[in-house]
Amino acid sequence: MAGRPKSFDEDAAMDAFVDVFWTKGYGGTSVDDLQSAAGIKRGSFYASFGSKDDVFQTVMDRYWKSVTEPGLSNLEPAATAVDGVASFLRHVGRFMSENPFRGCLLLSSAGTSTSKIDTSEAVSERMAQLESRLTQRLHTDPDLSLDRARNLAAYVLTVLLGLNAMARMGHDGSSIQSAAEYAAQSLYALSQQP
């Protein structure tokens, strides 16, 4: 005997879940918030999506594919490794200026603890992946050793977290973009140091 057909669009529900976690954070989001955003009942929520932690993991995957990965595409077309990372920093500055009081879901999640180890690991894995991509791109510069590339990638992550904090605090978009540009220019100078 077949059950009742679903009366909601799972893809639209996932978009709603991304928005809720992005706006309220993991700790500030309840299952009731998720249900309400998707317009579904508790039973349908659990049957279709599992727990809040399950949804958060799926949200992080979706966010990575739709927001982070396109941003990281700025790394490759540039003439040099430093040009690519500088372009990525400028992209993040624009992105942050367009998302006041929200910033970046991944970076915001990295700055908060969660109740479940699995959820914390999902964020930690994505942050490690981000750092690795930056390191790999920087290490394509023949003048940058792996250690220097790692140090520069750590600097870039520090800048990203700072830009995210500025956006979350509601800083003016032009000041966020100026900070990103300053960091991009600083990257050139740092890459030239012995």
N, C-alpha and C positions, 0 to 999 in steps of 0.2 A: 504494500500500500504506500503510495507516494505521499510525502508531506506537502504542506502548502507551499506554493512557490514564494520565493523571497519578494518582498514588496519594497525593496530598496536597491539602489545601485551601489555595489561594493566599491567600485572605483571612486565614486563621488564621496562615499563614506570615508575612504582612506584619505582623500584630499581634505576632508573636514577634520580628520584626526591629526593630520600634519599641522593644520592651522591651530588647533587647540594646544597641542604640545609646544608648538613654536611660540605661541602667545603666553601660555601659562607656565610652561616648564613641566618637567616630569612630576615634581613634588606637588605642584599646584593644580595638577589635573586629576580629576576623579573619574571613575567609570560613568557616573551620572553626567559629567561634562561631555564625555565622548558620546554617550547615547544621545544626549540632547543635540549635539552638533550634527550628528548623522540622522537624527529623527527616527531612531529605532528603539525598541523596547529591550529591557535588560536580557531577557531570554534569547532574543535574536542576536544581541551583541555577543554574548558568550558563545552561542552556537556557531556564529559566523567568524568571530575574530579571536576567541580565547580570552585570556586575561589582559589586564592593562599592560603588563610587561610584554606579552606577546605582540600587542598592538604597537608598543613603543619600538620594539625591534624592527617590525615591518616599516614603521614610520621612518626610522633612521635609514633603512635601506632605500626607501623611496626618496627621501631627502637627498641622500648621497647621489643617486642617479639623476635626479632632476635639477639639483642646485650645485652640489659640490663638483661633480664630474664636469659639467659644462664650464664651471669656473676654472678648473684645472686645465682645461683645453688651451688656456692662455699661455701655458708653459711651453708648448711645443713649436708654434710657428715662428717664434722669434729667432733672430740671427744667432744670438748667443744665449748661454744658460742664464746669465744675469739679466739679460733683456727679458727673457721669458718669465723669470720670477718677479721682476719689476712690473711687468705687464699684469701678472696675477695679483700683485699687491694693489695696483690701481683698480683692477676689476673689483676686488674686495671692498675697496674704499667706496666705489660707486654703489655696490650692492648694499653696504651698510647704510649709506646715506639715503637709500630708497626704502629702508626698513627701520625707521625710528621706533624705539621702545621694544623692538623685537630682535634686531641683530641677526645672528646666525643660529639656527637650531643646534647644530653640532657643537659650535664653540660655547654656546650658553650651557648646553648639557654637560660639556667637559668641566665646567666650573661649578657644578653642583653634584652632591652625592645623591645616590638613589638607594631605595630600600633593598633592591635585589642585586646580588653579585652579577648575575647574567646581564642585567641592564647596564651596569657600570662597565662590564667587559665589552659590550657592544659599542659603547662610546669610546672607550680606550682603544679598541681595535681600529676604529675609524680615524681617531687622532693619530695613531701610529702609522696608518696607511697614508694619511696626509703628509706627515713628516717624512716618510720614506719617499713619496713622490717628489717632494721638494729637494731632498738630499740627492736622489738619483739624477734629477735634472741639473742641479748645480754641479754634480760630479762629472757631467759631460764636458765641463770646461777643463781643458788640459792643464790649466794653471792652478786648479783647485784640487788639493788632496781630498781624500775621503773625510778625514777629520775636519778640515776646513769647511767642506760642503755640509757636514753635519752641524757644525757650529753656526753656519749661516742659516741653515734650515731652522735651527732652534731660535735664532733671532727673528726669523720671519714668523714663526708660530707665536712668539711673544708679541709681535706687532699685531697679528691677527686677533689675539685675545684682547689687546688694548683697543683696537678699532671696534670690536664687538661690544666692549664695555661702554665706549663712547655712544654707540648706537642705542644700546639698552637704556642709557641714562638720558637719551633724547637730545644729544648734542646736534647742533646745526649741521646739515649735510655738507656744507662747504668746508667746515672745520674738519670733518671726518676725511673728506677727500684730500684736503691739504696735508693732514697727518699721513695719509697713505702715500702721497707723492713725496713727502719728506723722507719716509722710510724707504721708498723705491730709490731715491737719489742716494741715500745713505748706504744702501746695499752695494752700489757701485764702488763707493769709497772703501767699504769694509772688504770687498772682494779683492781689492788691490793691496791690502796690507799684507806684510810678510807673515 
